Amino acid sequence: MSLLLALLFLALFVSAIVRGQFSYGKADYSFREHPAQFVIVLVFILGVSALCFYRFLVEMEFLR
């Protein structure tokens, strides 16, 4: 499950970088309109993806 979540968040991150915008819920984030807010949200999404991948590695006992 952790690997699936990591891949989903990573896909959201890559999609947002390529398109320059993304929508989540009722909020629209665009790099052209609010670059600081866009970068902050993307760093958060990348961090969640890294945390999920780390949890996957711990669950599979690659890391202890």
C-alpha positions in Angstrom: 0.0 0.0 0.0 2.8 2.4 0.8 4.4 1.8 -2.6 1.1 2.5 -4.3 0.7 5.8 -2.4 4.2 6.8 -3.2 3.7 6.2 -6.9 0.4 8.1 -6.9 1.9 11.1 -5.2 4.9 11.0 -7.5 2.6 10.9 -10.5 0.7 13.9 -9.2 4.0 15.7 -8.7 5.3 14.9 -12.2 2.0 15.8 -13.8 1.9 19.2 -12.0 5.5 20.0 -13.0 4.9 19.1 -16.7 1.6 21.0 -17.0 2.4 23.9 -14.7 -0.8 23.6 -12.8 -3.1 21.1 -11.0 -6.4 21.0 -9.2 -7.1 19.4 -5.9 -10.5 19.5 -4.4 -11.9 23.0 -5.0 -8.5 24.6 -5.2 -6.6 25.3 -8.4 -2.8 25.8 -8.2 -1.0 27.5 -11.1 2.7 28.3 -11.4 2.0 31.5 -13.4 -0.6 32.9 -10.9 0.9 31.9 -7.6 4.5 30.6 -8.0 5.4 30.5 -4.3 2.2 28.7 -3.3 2.6 26.2 -6.2 6.2 25.4 -5.2 5.2 25.0 -1.5 2.4 22.5 -2.4 4.7 20.6 -4.8 7.4 20.3 -2.2 4.8 19.0 0.3 3.6 16.4 -2.3 7.1 15.3 -3.1 7.8 15.0 0.7 4.7 12.8 1.2 5.8 10.6 -1.7 9.3 10.2 -0.3 7.8 9.4 3.1 5.5 6.7 1.6 8.5 5.2 -0.3 10.5 5.2 2.9 7.7 3.4 4.7 7.6 0.8 1.9 11.4 0.2 2.3 11.0 -0.2 6.0 8.0 -2.6 5.6 10.0 -4.7 3.1 12.9 -4.7 5.6 15.4 -3.1 3.1 16.0 -0.4 5.8 15.9 -0.9 9.5 
